[in-house]
């Protein structure tokens, strides 16, 4: 049974000293650079764009093991996980998409998947998979990548984004487009903004933000993109361009051309935690928060490429009780547990949400939550009396928010 809770504890930021750890043990030929980092069935997954391998880690990056790719995969370029399948975009006759249902033991081409263009963006939106390309082609799969159909042609797509239940496509040279009918039609919502060469798109609270390559560069919308206002924040070390934004446990993280920043009060103030990284956001290929760590992956365009990890629990904070306005998946309690434990999560938006339980090798064993949930905080009791002792993972997916945590059953 799901129990809804009205009040949770939120975090607000004070200054800290930044510490990053390079975690490349087992990733061979790191000098080729990495093409991103994703979560898949309780593992971290990355790839090197200089060889036909992907790498996975079950211990938050402390060690990595290699999985061979088909010999035709010459230049891996982008990774994506739909929960059940792992997707890879790579350079073949311009570009293509393949997927694996068994963690890389075998790979398949989807029917009518993009074949002649470089893949630049993925998203899972309301249960369907969308892929975007450098030529602006948007293709959609309703069966987790087995079959694809082209639904639109926009401009060079930099990223997809979900905000308040709507789907957005940020393009390099054509502004931001919004779809309210599952990708069938798209509307350019930045026609009033001059020279909309988009660098990044993200959400803070209920506002939608983007940056572009010309001044004034920073804009936000309080009404899902119907109107736009300039965003000026003297405390924010933006370095002119903001590339990626993610939320985790009440904290917003952004990568910029000069830094990695975080805010624990919905953008009211920002702290730079860039110290210890080799370069700014323009060389970051992946940005992920998982299991109380922040991960960034770097390309081969600079010394120090590879995977870096930051311990989010070292952020000094004070507590304040308020209604949830950010996504969060709590650590189960008690942990270790026998035979039952409580899992709590928060949703700032009404969204189709799933909560799945996996064993230590990635097999799904339960799905205690599957459905459309309203804004709020929820608690479930997970019963493990029929399971053996061991490590398990629980994973929430709600819109663009995906988070996995570990729990330990001891009998």
Secondary structure, DSSP 8 states (H G I E B T S, - for coil): --EEES-EEEEEE------EEE--TT--SGGG-EEEEEEETTEEEEEETTSSEEEEESSTTS--EEEE--TT--SEEEEEE-SS-EEEEE-STTBEEEEESSTTSS-EE-BT---BS-EEEEEEETTEEEEEETT-EEEEESSTTSB-EEEEE-S-EEEEEEETTEEEEEESSS-EEEESSTTSS-EE--TTSSS--EEEEEEETTEEEEEESSSS-EEEESSTTSS-EE---TT---TT-EEEEEEETTEEEEEESS-EEEESSTTSS-EE--TT-SS-GGGEEEEEEETTEEEEEE-SSSTT-EEEEEEGGGS-EEEEEE---S-EE---BSSSBSSEEEEEEEESS-EEEEEEEE-TTS-EEEEEEEEEE-SEEEEEEEE-TTS-SEEEEEEEEETTEEEEEEEEE--
